[in-house]
Amino acid sequence: MEPTRTGKATIVDLLDRVLDKGLILNADLVISLAGIPLIGVSLRTAIAGVETMQKYGMMKELLPVPLPSPSEPTIT
């Protein structure tokens, strides 16, 4: 059995997959002059939907804060 590919992927399909699964980019850039490194930059970025990032433990500050129940005393 041969795998088949439809070839009809759109930018919306790509964006949906990136937001659902996530994408991590790492880049190291070194600027040198005459073989002597002058500037080094290390870049790391993560692109994903909020739900995906929360699933992997990122952006916990965006999780909803539970409200106190009516039986708990409130601190004012």
N, CA, C and O atoms as a Tripos MOL2 file, in Angstrom:
@<TRIPOS>MOLECULE
protein
  304   303    76     0     0
PROTEIN
NO_CHARGES

@<TRIPOS>ATOM
      1 N           0.8470   -1.1690    0.0000 N.3       1 MET1
      2 CA          0.0000    0.0000    0.0000 C.3       1 MET1
      3 C           0.8970    1.2370    0.0000 C.2       1 MET1
      4 O           1.7700    1.3750    0.8570 O.2       1 MET1
      5 N           0.6840    2.1170   -0.9420 N.am      2 GLU2
      6 CA          1.4590    3.3460   -1.0940 C.3       2 GLU2
      7 C           0.7710    4.5040   -0.3760 C.2       2 GLU2
      8 O          -0.4470    4.6490   -0.4810 O.2       2 GLU2
      9 N           1.5230    5.3320    0.3520 N.am      3 PRO3
     10 CA          0.8990    6.5250    0.9450 C.3       3 PRO3
     11 C           0.5360    7.5130   -0.1530 C.2       3 PRO3
     12 O           1.2510    7.6460   -1.1470 O.2       3 PRO3
     13 N          -0.5580    8.1900    0.0320 N.am      4 THR4
     14 CA         -0.9860    9.1800   -0.9510 C.3       4 THR4
     15 C          -0.9650   10.5640   -0.3200 C.2       4 THR4
     16 O          -1.1590   10.7230    0.8850 O.2       4 THR4
     17 N          -0.7300   11.5370   -1.1460 N.am      5 ARG5
     18 CA         -0.6980   12.9250   -0.6990 C.3       5 ARG5
     19 C          -1.5850   13.7290   -1.6230 C.2       5 ARG5
     20 O          -1.4750   13.6370   -2.8460 O.2       5 ARG5
     21 N          -2.4660   14.5210   -1.0310 N.am      6 THR6
     22 CA         -3.3880   15.2870   -1.8630 C.3       6 THR6
     23 C          -2.7270   16.5270   -2.4520 C.2       6 THR6
     24 O          -3.0830   16.9430   -3.5550 O.2       6 THR6
     25 N          -1.7720   17.1280   -1.7420 N.am      7 GLY7
     26 CA         -1.1200   18.3150   -2.2510 C.3       7 GLY7
     27 C          -1.9730   19.5650   -2.1870 C.2       7 GLY7
     28 O          -1.6520   20.5580   -2.8410 O.2       7 GLY7
     29 N          -3.0280   19.5450   -1.4350 N.am      8 LYS8
     30 CA         -3.9520   20.6730   -1.3560 C.3       8 LYS8
     31 C          -3.8870   21.3550    0.0090 C.2       8 LYS8
     32 O          -4.9110   21.8370    0.4920 O.2       8 LYS8
     33 N          -2.7340   21.4090    0.6340 N.am      9 ALA9
     34 CA         -2.5990   22.0920    1.9180 C.3       9 ALA9
     35 C          -2.6230   23.6040    1.6850 C.2       9 ALA9
     36 O          -1.9890   24.1120    0.7600 O.2       9 ALA9
     37 N          -3.3450   24.2940    2.5190 N.am     10 THR10
     38 CA         -3.4400   25.7460    2.3970 C.3      10 THR10
     39 C          -2.7310   26.3950    3.5730 C.2      10 THR10
     40 O          -2.3180   25.7120    4.5110 O.2      10 THR10
     41 N          -2.5910   27.6930    3.5250 N.am     11 ILE11
     42 CA         -1.9550   28.4350    4.6100 C.3      11 ILE11
     43 C          -2.7750   28.3070    5.8920 C.2      11 ILE11
     44 O          -2.2230   28.3430    6.9910 O.2      11 ILE11
     45 N          -4.0720   28.1590    5.7530 N.am     12 VAL12
     46 CA         -4.9370   27.9760    6.9270 C.3      12 VAL12
     47 C          -4.6440   26.6350    7.5880 C.2      12 VAL12
     48 O          -4.6120   26.5420    8.8150 O.2      12 VAL12
     49 N          -4.4280   25.5890    6.7780 N.am     13 ASP13
     50 CA         -4.0720   24.2840    7.3300 C.3      13 ASP13
     51 C          -2.7390   24.3480    8.0600 C.2      13 ASP13
     52 O          -2.5960   23.7830    9.1450 O.2      13 ASP13
     53 N          -1.7690   25.0290    7.4750 N.am     14 LEU14
     54 CA         -0.4630   25.1780    8.0970 C.3      14 LEU14
     55 C          -0.5550   25.9470    9.4140 C.2      14 LEU14
     56 O           0.0300   25.5360   10.4150 O.2      14 LEU14
     57 N          -1.2780   27.0470    9.4160 N.am     15 LEU15
     58 CA         -1.4370   27.8440   10.6280 C.3      15 LEU15
     59 C          -2.1640   27.0590   11.7100 C.2      15 LEU15
     60 O          -1.7950   27.1380   12.8820 O.2      15 LEU15
     61 N          -3.1850   26.3090   11.3390 N.am     16 ASP16
     62 CA         -3.9150   25.4920   12.3010 C.3      16 ASP16
     63 C          -3.0010   24.4520   12.9370 C.2      16 ASP16
     64 O          -3.0740   24.2200   14.1430 O.2      16 ASP16
     65 N          -2.1470   23.8310   12.1440 N.am     17 ARG17
     66 CA         -1.2260   22.8210   12.6730 C.3      17 ARG17
     67 C          -0.1780   23.4460   13.5870 C.2      17 ARG17
     68 O           0.1440   22.8860   14.6340 O.2      17 ARG17
     69 N           0.3540   24.5950   13.2020 N.am     18 VAL18
     70 CA          1.3630   25.2670   14.0350 C.3      18 VAL18
     71 C           0.7650   25.6810   15.3700 C.2      18 VAL18
     72 O           1.3970   25.4940   16.4100 O.2      18 VAL18
     73 N          -0.4360   26.2360   15.3640 N.am     19 LEU19
     74 CA         -1.0600   26.6610   16.6160 C.3      19 LEU19
     75 C          -1.4550   25.4710   17.4770 C.2      19 LEU19
     76 O          -1.4460   25.5620   18.7040 O.2      19 LEU19
     77 N          -1.8040   24.3500   16.8380 N.am     20 ASP20
     78 CA         -2.2050   23.1670   17.5990 C.3      20 ASP20
     79 C          -1.0010   22.4180   18.1610 C.2      20 ASP20
     80 O          -1.0260   22.0120   19.3230 O.2      20 ASP20
     81 N           0.0380   22.2270   17.3790 N.am     21 LYS21
     82 CA          1.2010   21.4420   17.7930 C.3      21 LYS21
     83 C           2.3240   22.2960   18.3600 C.2      21 LYS21
     84 O           3.0420   21.8610   19.2610 O.2      21 LYS21
     85 N           2.4820   23.5080   17.8410 N.am     22 GLY22
     86 CA          3.5570   24.3870   18.2810 C.3      22 GLY22
     87 C           4.7540   24.3080   17.3470 C.2      22 GLY22
     88 O           4.9140   23.3530   16.5880 O.2      22 GLY22
     89 N           5.5800   25.3260   17.4230 N.am     23 LEU23
     90 CA          6.7690   25.4250   16.5900 C.3      23 LEU23
     91 C           7.8380   26.1410   17.3970 C.2      23 LEU23
     92 O           7.5780   27.1940   17.9790 O.2      23 LEU23
     93 N           9.0430   25.5750   17.4360 N.am     24 ILE24
     94 CA         10.1470   26.2010   18.1620 C.3      24 ILE24
     95 C          11.2610   26.4820   17.1660 C.2      24 ILE24
     96 O          11.6690   25.6020   16.4080 O.2      24 ILE24
     97 N          11.7440   27.7050   17.1760 N.am     25 LEU25
     98 CA         12.8450   28.1090   16.3060 C.3      25 LEU25
     99 C          14.0430   28.4930   17.1650 C.2      25 LEU25
    100 O          13.9170   29.2580   18.1210 O.2      25 LEU25
    101 N          15.2070   27.9510   16.8110 N.am     26 ASN26
    102 CA         16.4600   28.3150   17.4560 C.3      26 ASN26
    103 C          17.4040   28.8530   16.3910 C.2      26 ASN26
    104 O          17.5130   28.2790   15.3070 O.2      26 ASN26
    105 N          18.0780   29.9420   16.6930 N.am     27 ALA27
    106 CA         19.0320   30.5080   15.7390 C.3      27 ALA27
    107 C          20.2160   31.0960   16.4990 C.2      27 ALA27
    108 O          20.0430   31.7630   17.5190 O.2      27 ALA27
    109 N          21.4000   30.8450   15.9970 N.am     28 ASP28
    110 CA         22.6200   31.4460   16.5270 C.3      28 ASP28
    111 C          23.2540   32.2470   15.4050 C.2      28 ASP28
    112 O          23.4570   31.7440   14.3000 O.2      28 ASP28
    113 N          23.5610   33.4940   15.7020 N.am     29 LEU29
    114 CA         24.1250   34.3980   14.7120 C.3      29 LEU29
    115 C          25.4160   34.9750   15.2680 C.2      29 LEU29
    116 O          25.4420   35.5140   16.3740 O.2      29 LEU29
    117 N          26.4750   34.8590   14.4990 N.am     30 VAL30
    118 CA         27.7700   35.4160   14.8920 C.3      30 VAL30
    119 C          28.2420   36.3330   13.7790 C.2      30 VAL30
    120 O          28.3550   35.9240   12.6230 O.2      30 VAL30
    121 N          28.5150   37.5750   14.1400 N.am     31 ILE31
    122 CA         29.0530   38.5430   13.1890 C.3      31 ILE31
    123 C          30.5350   38.6830   13.4750 C.2      31 ILE31
    124 O          30.9480   39.0180   14.5850 O.2      31 ILE31
    125 N          31.3220   38.4170   12.4460 N.am     32 SER32
    126 CA         32.7760   38.4830   12.6400 C.3      32 SER32
    127 C          33.4080   39.3310   11.5520 C.2      32 SER32
    128 O          32.8610   39.4930   10.4610 O.2      32 SER32
    129 N          34.5580   39.8590   11.8760 N.am     33 LEU33
    130 CA         35.3290   40.6780   10.9480 C.3      33 LEU33
    131 C          36.7550   40.1350   10.9400 C.2      33 LEU33
    132 O          37.4150   40.0870   11.9790 O.2      33 LEU33
    133 N          37.2210   39.7320    9.7710 N.am     34 ALA34
    134 CA         38.5570   39.1720    9.5960 C.3      34 ALA34
    135 C          38.7620   37.9480   10.4860 C.2      34 ALA34
    136 O          39.8470   37.7430   11.0290 O.2      34 ALA34
    137 N          37.7100   37.1370   10.6300 N.am     35 GLY35
    138 CA         37.8250   35.9150   11.4100 C.3      35 GLY35
    139 C          37.7250   36.1050   12.9100 C.2      35 GLY35
    140 O          37.8680   35.1410   13.6630 O.2      35 GLY35
    141 N          37.4810   37.3270   13.3630 N.am     36 ILE36
    142 CA         37.3530   37.6100   14.7950 C.3      36 ILE36
    143 C          35.8790   37.8520   15.0950 C.2      36 ILE36
    144 O          35.2830   38.7950   14.5750 O.2      36 ILE36
    145 N          35.2870   36.9940   15.9420 N.am     37 PRO37
    146 CA         33.8680   37.1990   16.2610 C.3      37 PRO37
    147 C          33.6660   38.4760   17.0740 C.2      37 PRO37
    148 O          34.3090   38.6740   18.1060 O.2      37 PRO37
    149 N          32.7710   39.3360   16.6010 N.am     38 LEU38
    150 CA         32.4990   40.5970   17.2790 C.3      38 LEU38
    151 C          31.2050   40.5560   18.0820 C.2      38 LEU38
    152 O          31.1610   40.9970   19.2310 O.2      38 LEU38
    153 N          30.1610   40.0260   17.4700 N.am     39 ILE39
    154 CA         28.8470   39.9930   18.1030 C.3      39 ILE39
    155 C          28.2650   38.5940   17.9540 C.2      39 ILE39
    156 O          28.3010   38.0020   16.8750 O.2      39 ILE39
    157 N          27.7340   38.0820   19.0430 N.am     40 GLY40
    158 CA         27.0460   36.7930   19.0070 C.3      40 GLY40
    159 C          25.6390   36.9470   19.5660 C.2      40 GLY40
    160 O          25.4440   37.5230   20.6360 O.2      40 GLY40
    161 N          24.6630   36.4280   18.8340 N.am     41 VAL41
    162 CA         23.2710   36.5140   19.2570 C.3      41 VAL41
    163 C          22.6670   35.1150   19.1960 C.2      41 VAL41
    164 O          22.8140   34.4000   18.2060 O.2      41 VAL41
    165 N          21.9910   34.7460   20.2650 N.am     42 SER42
    166 CA         21.2780   33.4770   20.3040 C.3      42 SER42
    167 C          19.7960   33.7790   20.4450 C.2      42 SER42
    168 O          19.3770   34.4440   21.3920 O.2      42 SER42
    169 N          19.0120   33.2930   19.5090 N.am     43 LEU43
    170 CA         17.5720   33.5560   19.4980 C.3      43 LEU43
    171 C          16.8000   32.2610   19.6850 C.2      43 LEU43
    172 O          17.1580   31.2260   19.1230 O.2      43 LEU43
    173 N          15.7480   32.3270   20.4710 N.am     44 ARG44
    174 CA         14.8560   31.1890   20.6490 C.3      44 ARG44
    175 C          13.4390   31.7170   20.7420 C.2      44 ARG44
    176 O          13.1600   32.6320   21.5160 O.2      44 ARG44
    177 N          12.5410   31.1410   19.9520 N.am     45 THR45
    178 CA         11.1560   31.5720   19.9840 C.3      45 THR45
    179 C          10.2410   30.3590   19.9160 C.2      45 THR45
    180 O          10.5690   29.3470   19.2970 O.2      45 THR45
    181 N           9.1040   30.4770   20.5540 N.am     46 ALA46
    182 CA          8.0860   29.4340   20.5160 C.3      46 ALA46
    183 C           6.7970   30.0430   19.9780 C.2      46 ALA46
    184 O           6.3490   31.0910   20.4440 O.2      46 ALA46
    185 N           6.2200   29.3830   19.0070 N.am     47 ILE47
    186 CA          4.9640   29.8400   18.4170 C.3      47 ILE47
    187 C           3.9520   28.7110   18.6000 C.2      47 ILE47
    188 O           4.1480   27.5960   18.1160 O.2      47 ILE47
    189 N           2.8760   29.0210   19.3050 N.am     48 ALA48
    190 CA          1.8280   28.0220   19.5260 C.3      48 ALA48
    191 C           0.5790   28.7330   20.0120 C.2      48 ALA48
    192 O           0.6240   29.9040   20.3910 O.2      48 ALA48
    193 N          -0.5110   28.0310   19.9980 N.am     49 GLY49
    194 CA         -1.7430   28.5580   20.5600 C.3      49 GLY49
    195 C          -1.6420   28.6010   22.0800 C.2      49 GLY49
    196 O          -0.8190   27.9000   22.6690 O.2      49 GLY49
    197 N          -2.4570   29.4030   22.7030 N.am     50 VAL50
    198 CA         -2.4210   29.5610   24.1600 C.3      50 VAL50
    199 C          -2.7060   28.2280   24.8420 C.2      50 VAL50
    200 O          -2.0370   27.8880   25.8180 O.2      50 VAL50
    201 N          -3.6730   27.4720   24.3580 N.am     51 GLU51
    202 CA         -4.0030   26.1860   24.9720 C.3      51 GLU51
    203 C          -2.8310   25.2210   24.8870 C.2      51 GLU51
    204 O          -2.5690   24.4860   25.8390 O.2      51 GLU51
    205 N          -2.1260   25.2090   23.7700 N.am     52 THR52
    206 CA         -0.9680   24.3320   23.6130 C.3      52 THR52
    207 C           0.1480   24.7440   24.5570 C.2      52 THR52
    208 O           0.7790   23.8840   25.1710 O.2      52 THR52
    209 N           0.4040   26.0370   24.6860 N.am     53 MET53
    210 CA          1.4660   26.4960   25.5790 C.3      53 MET53
    211 C           1.1270   26.1890   27.0350 C.2      53 MET53
    212 O           2.0100   25.8290   27.8130 O.2      53 MET53
    213 N          -0.1350   26.3270   27.4070 N.am     54 GLN54
    214 CA         -0.5310   26.0100   28.7760 C.3      54 GLN54
    215 C          -0.4210   24.5190   29.0320 C.2      54 GLN54
    216 O          -0.1030   24.1050   30.1460 O.2      54 GLN54
    217 N          -0.6800   23.7060   28.0150 N.am     55 LYS55
    218 CA         -0.5620   22.2560   28.1670 C.3      55 LYS55
    219 C           0.8780   21.8580   28.4840 C.2      55 LYS55
    220 O           1.1070   20.8920   29.2120 O.2      55 LYS55
    221 N           1.8460   22.5920   27.9440 N.am     56 TYR56
    222 CA          3.2510   22.2930   28.1740 C.3      56 TYR56
    223 C           3.8570   23.1230   29.3100 C.2      56 TYR56
    224 O           5.0770   23.1370   29.4780 O.2      56 TYR56
    225 N           3.0230   23.8100   30.0840 N.am     57 GLY57
    226 CA          3.4920   24.5040   31.2780 C.3      57 GLY57
    227 C           3.9550   25.9220   31.0570 C.2      57 GLY57
    228 O           4.5550   26.5150   31.9540 O.2      57 GLY57
    229 N           3.6990   26.4840   29.9020 N.am     58 MET58
    230 CA          4.0680   27.8720   29.6390 C.3      58 MET58
    231 C           2.8510   28.7600   29.8440 C.2      58 MET58
    232 O           1.7170   28.2900   29.7490 O.2      58 MET58
    233 N           3.0710   30.0120   30.1190 N.am     59 MET59
    234 CA          2.0210   31.0260   30.2160 C.3      59 MET59
    235 C           0.9610   30.6710   31.2530 C.2      59 MET59
    236 O          -0.2320   30.8490   31.0090 O.2      59 MET59
    237 N           1.3890   30.1750   32.3980 N.am     60 LYS60
    238 CA          0.4350   29.8080   33.4430 C.3      60 LYS60
    239 C          -0.3100   31.0100   33.9950 C.2      60 LYS60
    240 O          -1.3800   30.8550   34.5850 O.2      60 LYS60
    241 N           0.2380   32.2090   33.8140 N.am     61 GLU61
    242 CA         -0.4460   33.3990   34.3180 C.3      61 GLU61
    243 C          -1.7270   33.6890   33.5530 C.2      61 GLU61
    244 O          -2.5330   34.5000   34.0080 O.2      61 GLU61
    245 N          -1.9410   33.0530   32.4040 N.am     62 LEU62
    246 CA         -3.1620   33.2650   31.6420 C.3      62 LEU62
    247 C          -4.2730   32.2860   32.0120 C.2      62 LEU62
    248 O          -5.3950   32.3970   31.5170 O.2      62 LEU62
    249 N          -3.9570   31.3200   32.8890 N.am     63 LEU63
    250 CA         -4.9970   30.3920   33.3180 C.3      63 LEU63
    251 C          -6.0250   31.1310   34.1510 C.2      63 LEU63
    252 O          -5.6730   32.0500   34.8910 O.2      63 LEU63
    253 N          -7.2800   30.7520   34.0460 N.am     64 PRO64
    254 CA         -8.2990   31.4390   34.8460 C.3      64 PRO64
    255 C          -8.0750   31.2100   36.3380 C.2      64 PRO64
    256 O          -7.7420   30.1050   36.7670 O.2      64 PRO64
    257 N          -8.2600   32.2550   37.1070 N.am     65 VAL65
    258 CA         -8.1000   32.1770   38.5550 C.3      65 VAL65
    259 C          -9.4220   31.7050   39.1420 C.2      65 VAL65
    260 O         -10.4640   32.2960   38.8570 O.2      65 VAL65
    261 N          -9.4040   30.6350   39.9700 N.am     66 PRO66
    262 CA        -10.6640   30.1750   40.5460 C.3      66 PRO66
    263 C         -11.2090   31.1830   41.5460 C.2      66 PRO66
    264 O         -10.4650   31.7430   42.3510 O.2      66 PRO66
    265 N         -12.4900   31.4000   41.4850 N.am     67 LEU67
    266 CA        -13.1420   32.3160   42.4180 C.3      67 LEU67
    267 C         -13.3550   31.6170   43.7480 C.2      67 LEU67
    268 O         -13.5920   30.4100   43.7720 O.2      67 LEU67
    269 N         -13.2770   32.3490   44.8670 N.am     68 PRO68
    270 CA        -13.5200   31.7050   46.1620 C.3      68 PRO68
    271 C         -14.9850   31.2930   46.2800 C.2      68 PRO68
    272 O         -15.8840   31.9620   45.7710 O.2      68 PRO68
    273 N         -15.1930   30.1810   46.9630 N.am     69 SER69
    274 CA        -16.5730   29.7280   47.1480 C.3      69 SER69
    275 C         -17.2620   30.6280   48.1730 C.2      69 SER69
    276 O         -16.5800   31.2680   48.9740 O.2      69 SER69
    277 N         -18.5710   30.6920   48.1680 N.am     70 PRO70
    278 CA        -19.3020   31.5800   49.0980 C.3      70 PRO70
    279 C         -19.0590   31.2310   50.5680 C.2      70 PRO70
    280 O         -19.2240   32.0900   51.4330 O.2      70 PRO70
    281 N         -18.6680   29.9840   50.8670 N.am     71 SER71
    282 CA        -18.4540   29.6110   52.2700 C.3      71 SER71
    283 C         -17.1020   30.0810   52.7960 C.2      71 SER71
    284 O         -16.9070   30.1620   54.0090 O.2      71 SER71
    285 N         -16.1510   30.3960   51.8850 N.am     72 GLU72
    286 CA        -14.8390   30.8600   52.3110 C.3      72 GLU72
    287 C         -14.9030   32.3350   52.6850 C.2      72 GLU72
    288 O         -15.5470   33.1270   51.9980 O.2      72 GLU72
    289 N         -14.2260   32.7080   53.7900 N.am     73 PRO73
    290 CA        -14.2000   34.1310   54.1250 C.3      73 PRO73
    291 C         -13.3560   34.8980   53.1170 C.2      73 PRO73
    292 O         -12.3340   34.3940   52.6500 O.2      73 PRO73
    293 N         -13.7630   36.0780   52.7880 N.am     74 THR74
    294 CA        -13.0060   36.9240   51.8570 C.3      74 THR74
    295 C         -12.1220   37.8720   52.6350 C.2      74 THR74
    296 O         -12.5090   38.3730   53.6900 O.2      74 THR74
    297 N         -10.9440   38.1130   52.1170 N.am     75 ILE75
    298 CA         -9.9790   39.0070   52.7450 C.3      75 ILE75
    299 C         -10.1180   40.3540   52.0560 C.2      75 ILE75
    300 O         -10.0150   40.4490   50.8330 O.2      75 ILE75
    301 N         -10.3510   41.3910   52.8460 N.am     76 THR76
    302 CA        -10.4820   42.7300   52.2680 C.3      76 THR76
    303 C          -9.3730   43.6260   52.7160 C.2      76 THR76
    304 O          -9.3260   44.7930   52.3250 O.2      76 THR76
@<TRIPOS>BOND
     1     1     2 1
     2     2     3 1
     3     3     4 2
     4     3     5 am
     5     5     6 1
     6     6     7 1
     7     7     8 2
     8     7     9 am
     9     9    10 1
    10    10    11 1
    11    11    12 2
    12    11    13 am
    13    13    14 1
    14    14    15 1
    15    15    16 2
    16    15    17 am
    17    17    18 1
    18    18    19 1
    19    19    20 2
    20    19    21 am
    21    21    22 1
    22    22    23 1
    23    23    24 2
    24    23    25 am
    25    25    26 1
    26    26    27 1
    27    27    28 2
    28    27    29 am
    29    29    30 1
    30    30    31 1
    31    31    32 2
    32    31    33 am
    33    33    34 1
    34    34    35 1
    35    35    36 2
    36    35    37 am
    37    37    38 1
    38    38    39 1
    39    39    40 2
    40    39    41 am
    41    41    42 1
    42    42    43 1
    43    43    44 2
    44    43    45 am
    45    45    46 1
    46    46    47 1
    47    47    48 2
    48    47    49 am
    49    49    50 1
    50    50    51 1
    51    51    52 2
    52    51    53 am
    53    53    54 1
    54    54    55 1
    55    55    56 2
    56    55    57 am
    57    57    58 1
    58    58    59 1
    59    59    60 2
    60    59    61 am
    61    61    62 1
    62    62    63 1
    63    63    64 2
    64    63    65 am
    65    65    66 1
    66    66    67 1
    67    67    68 2
    68    67    69 am
    69    69    70 1
    70    70    71 1
    71    71    72 2
    72    71    73 am
    73    73    74 1
    74    74    75 1
    75    75    76 2
    76    75    77 am
    77    77    78 1
    78    78    79 1
    79    79    80 2
    80    79    81 am
    81    81    82 1
    82    82    83 1
    83    83    84 2
    84    83    85 am
    85    85    86 1
    86    86    87 1
    87    87    88 2
    88    87    89 am
    89    89    90 1
    90    90    91 1
    91    91    92 2
    92    91    93 am
    93    93    94 1
    94    94    95 1
    95    95    96 2
    96    95    97 am
    97    97    98 1
    98    98    99 1
    99    99   100 2
   100    99   101 am
   101   101   102 1
   102   102   103 1
   103   103   104 2
   104   103   105 am
   105   105   106 1
   106   106   107 1
   107   107   108 2
   108   107   109 am
   109   109   110 1
   110   110   111 1
   111   111   112 2
   112   111   113 am
   113   113   114 1
   114   114   115 1
   115   115   116 2
   116   115   117 am
   117   117   118 1
   118   118   119 1
   119   119   120 2
   120   119   121 am
   121   121   122 1
   122   122   123 1
   123   123   124 2
   124   123   125 am
   125   125   126 1
   126   126   127 1
   127   127   128 2
   128   127   129 am
   129   129   130 1
   130   130   131 1
   131   131   132 2
   132   131   133 am
   133   133   134 1
   134   134   135 1
   135   135   136 2
   136   135   137 am
   137   137   138 1
   138   138   139 1
   139   139   140 2
   140   139   141 am
   141   141   142 1
   142   142   143 1
   143   143   144 2
   144   143   145 am
   145   145   146 1
   146   146   147 1
   147   147   148 2
   148   147   149 am
   149   149   150 1
   150   150   151 1
   151   151   152 2
   152   151   153 am
   153   153   154 1
   154   154   155 1
   155   155   156 2
   156   155   157 am
   157   157   158 1
   158   158   159 1
   159   159   160 2
   160   159   161 am
   161   161   162 1
   162   162   163 1
   163   163   164 2
   164   163   165 am
   165   165   166 1
   166   166   167 1
   167   167   168 2
   168   167   169 am
   169   169   170 1
   170   170   171 1
   171   171   172 2
   172   171   173 am
   173   173   174 1
   174   174   175 1
   175   175   176 2
   176   175   177 am
   177   177   178 1
   178   178   179 1
   179   179   180 2
   180   179   181 am
   181   181   182 1
   182   182   183 1
   183   183   184 2
   184   183   185 am
   185   185   186 1
   186   186   187 1
   187   187   188 2
   188   187   189 am
   189   189   190 1
   190   190   191 1
   191   191   192 2
   192   191   193 am
   193   193   194 1
   194   194   195 1
   195   195   196 2
   196   195   197 am
   197   197   198 1
   198   198   199 1
   199   199   200 2
   200   199   201 am
   201   201   202 1
   202   202   203 1
   203   203   204 2
   204   203   205 am
   205   205   206 1
   206   206   207 1
   207   207   208 2
   208   207   209 am
   209   209   210 1
   210   210   211 1
   211   211   212 2
   212   211   213 am
   213   213   214 1
   214   214   215 1
   215   215   216 2
   216   215   217 am
   217   217   218 1
   218   218   219 1
   219   219   220 2
   220   219   221 am
   221   221   222 1
   222   222   223 1
   223   223   224 2
   224   223   225 am
   225   225   226 1
   226   226   227 1
   227   227   228 2
   228   227   229 am
   229   229   230 1
   230   230   231 1
   231   231   232 2
   232   231   233 am
   233   233   234 1
   234   234   235 1
   235   235   236 2
   236   235   237 am
   237   237   238 1
   238   238   239 1
   239   239   240 2
   240   239   241 am
   241   241   242 1
   242   242   243 1
   243   243   244 2
   244   243   245 am
   245   245   246 1
   246   246   247 1
   247   247   248 2
   248   247   249 am
   249   249   250 1
   250   250   251 1
   251   251   252 2
   252   251   253 am
   253   253   254 1
   254   254   255 1
   255   255   256 2
   256   255   257 am
   257   257   258 1
   258   258   259 1
   259   259   260 2
   260   259   261 am
   261   261   262 1
   262   262   263 1
   263   263   264 2
   264   263   265 am
   265   265   266 1
   266   266   267 1
   267   267   268 2
   268   267   269 am
   269   269   270 1
   270   270   271 1
   271   271   272 2
   272   271   273 am
   273   273   274 1
   274   274   275 1
   275   275   276 2
   276   275   277 am
   277   277   278 1
   278   278   279 1
   279   279   280 2
   280   279   281 am
   281   281   282 1
   282   282   283 1
   283   283   284 2
   284   283   285 am
   285   285   286 1
   286   286   287 1
   287   287   288 2
   288   287   289 am
   289   289   290 1
   290   290   291 1
   291   291   292 2
   292   291   293 am
   293   293   294 1
   294   294   295 1
   295   295   296 2
   296   295   297 am
   297   297   298 1
   298   298   299 1
   299   299   300 2
   300   299   301 am
   301   301   302 1
   302   302   303 1
   303   303   304 2
@<TRIPOS>SUBSTRUCTURE
     1 MET1         2 RESIDUE 1 A MET
     2 GLU2         6 RESIDUE 1 A GLU
     3 PRO3        10 RESIDUE 1 A PRO
     4 THR4        14 RESIDUE 1 A THR
     5 ARG5        18 RESIDUE 1 A ARG
     6 THR6        22 RESIDUE 1 A THR
     7 GLY7        26 RESIDUE 1 A GLY
     8 LYS8        30 RESIDUE 1 A LYS
     9 ALA9        34 RESIDUE 1 A ALA
    10 THR10       38 RESIDUE 1 A THR
    11 ILE11       42 RESIDUE 1 A ILE
    12 VAL12       46 RESIDUE 1 A VAL
    13 ASP13       50 RESIDUE 1 A ASP
    14 LEU14       54 RESIDUE 1 A LEU
    15 LEU15       58 RESIDUE 1 A LEU
    16 ASP16       62 RESIDUE 1 A ASP
    17 ARG17       66 RESIDUE 1 A ARG
    18 VAL18       70 RESIDUE 1 A VAL
    19 LEU19       74 RESIDUE 1 A LEU
    20 ASP20       78 RESIDUE 1 A ASP
    21 LYS21       82 RESIDUE 1 A LYS
    22 GLY22       86 RESIDUE 1 A GLY
    23 LEU23       90 RESIDUE 1 A LEU
    24 ILE24       94 RESIDUE 1 A ILE
    25 LEU25       98 RESIDUE 1 A LEU
    26 ASN26      102 RESIDUE 1 A ASN
    27 ALA27      106 RESIDUE 1 A ALA
    28 ASP28      110 RESIDUE 1 A ASP
    29 LEU29      114 RESIDUE 1 A LEU
    30 VAL30      118 RESIDUE 1 A VAL
    31 ILE31      122 RESIDUE 1 A ILE
    32 SER32      126 RESIDUE 1 A SER
    33 LEU33      130 RESIDUE 1 A LEU
    34 ALA34      134 RESIDUE 1 A ALA
    35 GLY35      138 RESIDUE 1 A GLY
    36 ILE36      142 RESIDUE 1 A ILE
    37 PRO37      146 RESIDUE 1 A PRO
    38 LEU38      150 RESIDUE 1 A LEU
    39 ILE39      154 RESIDUE 1 A ILE
    40 GLY40      158 RESIDUE 1 A GLY
    41 VAL41      162 RESIDUE 1 A VAL
    42 SER42      166 RESIDUE 1 A SER
    43 LEU43      170 RESIDUE 1 A LEU
    44 ARG44      174 RESIDUE 1 A ARG
    45 THR45      178 RESIDUE 1 A THR
    46 ALA46      182 RESIDUE 1 A ALA
    47 ILE47      186 RESIDUE 1 A ILE
    48 ALA48      190 RESIDUE 1 A ALA
    49 GLY49      194 RESIDUE 1 A GLY
    50 VAL50      198 RESIDUE 1 A VAL
    51 GLU51      202 RESIDUE 1 A GLU
    52 THR52      206 RESIDUE 1 A THR
    53 MET53      210 RESIDUE 1 A MET
    54 GLN54      214 RESIDUE 1 A GLN
    55 LYS55      218 RESIDUE 1 A LYS
    56 TYR56      222 RESIDUE 1 A TYR
    57 GLY57      226 RESIDUE 1 A GLY
    58 MET58      230 RESIDUE 1 A MET
    59 MET59      234 RESIDUE 1 A MET
    60 LYS60      238 RESIDUE 1 A LYS
    61 GLU61      242 RESIDUE 1 A GLU
    62 LEU62      246 RESIDUE 1 A LEU
    63 LEU63      250 RESIDUE 1 A LEU
    64 PRO64      254 RESIDUE 1 A PRO
    65 VAL65      258 RESIDUE 1 A VAL
    66 PRO66      262 RESIDUE 1 A PRO
    67 LEU67      266 RESIDUE 1 A LEU
    68 PRO68      270 RESIDUE 1 A PRO
    69 SER69      274 RESIDUE 1 A SER
    70 PRO70      278 RESIDUE 1 A PRO
    71 SER71      282 RESIDUE 1 A SER
    72 GLU72      286 RESIDUE 1 A GLU
    73 PRO73      290 RESIDUE 1 A PRO
    74 THR74      294 RESIDUE 1 A THR
    75 ILE75      298 RESIDUE 1 A ILE
    76 THR76      302 RESIDUE 1 A THR
